[in-house]
Amino acid sequence: MFEPTEYTQKHLFAGNNQPRNFGAGTVYGSDLQAGTVVASRGVATADAKAKKSVTFTGTPVASKTVKVAINGTEVTYTTASTTLNTEVAAIATAIGNNATLAAIVAATSSSGKLLIEWKEKGVDGNAMEIVVTLGDGVGIEAGDVTVETIGQLVGDELIEVVDSDSGTAALQKPIGVLCEDAPAGKTATVAYTGEFNVDELKFASGDSINTFKKALREIGIFARPVND
């Protein structure tokens, strides 16, 4: 009987030994879980800065408080008009006027969207945390933080969940299994060969192990049931 090996609190591997053929890839698009079978978008050909956004909606009420914290440094802004685009632009200006934040990010706005770009190219900005706190009666709402651009350097491999329905041929071909939970923009460990607990493998909607079993075997990845 094959006993699973614990890895980041998941019974991901089957067999007695963990795989030895590991690499790394930067998660592109959406957050992925350990056990996700991934494909490669290819290697980055240009450096890029991480950029995230928050879209505001509604009608501002003057003299109310909006707070934006970026990596724990908070800026407080008091609304001055009832025009959404004007107020979001003013929030961006307030962020730029904070010396700590101005050293690491550039804030701009567009049609009610607050855009925060990390000043240095590479993956570090992908971990940027943005928290918006709205005062009572402010009249506007803030949407979720959205990744606009993944920070990367030339040579970084970008990975996504393999998808048989993808219009991109490379994303239809599995290259390995993600070994840890990873948010979009994080560089995470990928196993390129080995034996895996079939119940821990994750695929895009509509796909399953049966979709990729042959392709996985061809690259040295084998899925099998594991008895706890």
VENJO-V13407 format. One line per field, one symbol per residue. phi: phi as a letter, one per 20 degrees, with the letter a starting at -180 (. if undefined). burial: I if it has 9 or more other ideal C-beta (glycine too) atoms within 8 Angstrom, else O. A space follows every 10 residues. Layout:
BEGIN
phi->???
burial->???
END
This chain:
BEGIN
phi->.eefdfblmc eeednecffd edbbbefdnc fcdgnfedcd foegdbfbef ccbceecodf dfmddcdcdc lnedddcdfc bddggfffff ffffffeeff fffcccdcbb lndedddffe foegffegdc cdcdffmfnc cdfffdfebe fbcgofedcc ffbfeffdgf eedfdrcfdb fbfgneecfc eebpdcfgfe fccfgndbgf fcgfffffdn dcdbfcef
burial->OIOIIOIOOI IIIIOOOOIO IIIIIIIIOO OIOIIIIIII IOOIOOIIII IIIIIIOOOI IOOIIIIIII OOIOIOIOIO OOOIIOIIII IIIIIIOIOO IIOIIOIOIO OIIIIIIIIO OIIIIIOIOI OIOIIOOIII OOOOOIIOII IIIIOIIIII IIIIOIOOOI IIIIIIIIII OIOIIIOIII IIIIIIIIOI IIIIOOIOIO OIIOIIIOII IIIIOIOO
END
